[in-house]
Amino acid sequence: MKIIAQNKAIYQRLYAAAEKIKAAAPWNYMRDSYMWAVEHPQTGETNYCIILGAIGEVFAFVMYEGEEGWRSFENLAELGAGGHELDGLNAMISQQLLKVEFVPTDELKKADKAALRTLGLKSGRDGKNIQIRKMSPGYAAWFLDEEDTERAEFLAFAMEQSLHVFEKVRKAGREVLFDKAGNILTLTEGKNGETEEKYCEEPQMSVAEHRPNKFLVNKIKKGLKMYDTVLFVTVFYLPSMVQEEKDAVPFHPLMMVCMEGQEGNIIYSEVITPDKNNPEGFDAAIVKLLETVGGYPKMFVYNTDKTHEVFSPLCEALEIKIVADPENEKFGVCEYMMRLQP
């Protein structure tokens, strides 16, 4: 995290807001399922906030960014009640957020300590030092940099507004976070700098369906044959991280693996890097798979929600049946690849 003259005032505000969060200790009466929203007074952008720390292990203020961030929280919350182990891992690595965590001194990195020195602050003796990180799907939790200045400013604003929420919840309980219609408490700043409250609808879990490029679909139909066969496919993140350059943000490799339907032997595998972790990148990877195996099957069998997300648009366009069977023994290859991780 690099603090320079141009953004120093923003980080001073950010750290000051974090100190107020720590002093308020909202984790003493709020659970991580308590969520509220903060709306940017100029842009209208809405982010969603929670507090961690009720069980006494991780203490943090977390701001999920936009609708994508909200969905990443909801996906993780849904899987907390059960689901495939790989779906849980995929959801954890797919978070879109900024967080301020309060950590012991020995967990501070060089960049954290440098930020404190630049701001004229010292590490705390209470074991709750400020540590700021960003997370995006596929990437490790990492330091903010110069291009994140606007995000840091929004984070400071969200924490300042959230102090108002803490007091309301402490007095009246969780019920104040939603109205009778189920709309979420949303805070913003009024014309005179005061906190304004309103209740707004939460985002929808469903997103606009991706439709593969028609040219690409026609190219597959004309250049490849459909075979009366079944292939097993899986897409999942590996828990280990890769850092390609010294200052680059480490990422979790996203694996795409295909097994033939007889013995379950691997016939194709590819690492999807974060820059290709999008619908178009997924389509390109699937086309490469089909070209490698010399055609496309009548049916794909899959094991994770991520696999369905990746494969279903192109499967629908090509009229390939796609069926879930997460307990099939052929997917034991996933566990094997996990064990190979350093």
Secondary structure as UniProt FT lines:
FT   TURN            5..7
FT   HELIX           8..24
FT   HELIX           26..28
FT   TURN            32..33
FT   STRAND          36..39
FT   TURN            41..43
FT   STRAND          46..52
FT   TURN            54..55
FT   STRAND          60..65
FT   HELIX           66..79
FT   TURN            80..81
FT   HELIX           85..93
FT   STRAND          97..103
FT   HELIX           105..107
FT   HELIX           110..118
FT   TURN            119..120
FT   TURN            125..126
FT   STRAND          129..135
FT   TURN            137..138
FT   HELIX           146..148
FT   HELIX           149..172
FT   HELIX           174..177
FT   TURN            180..181
FT   STRAND          184..189
FT   TURN            191..192
FT   STRAND          195..200
FT   HELIX           214..223
FT   STRAND          226..237
FT   TURN            246..247
FT   STRAND          254..260
FT   TURN            261..263
FT   STRAND          266..272
FT   HELIX           274..276
FT   HELIX           279..293
FT   STRAND          296..302
FT   HELIX           305..318
FT   STRAND          321..324
FT   TURN            326..327
FT   HELIX           329..331
FT   HELIX           332..339
//
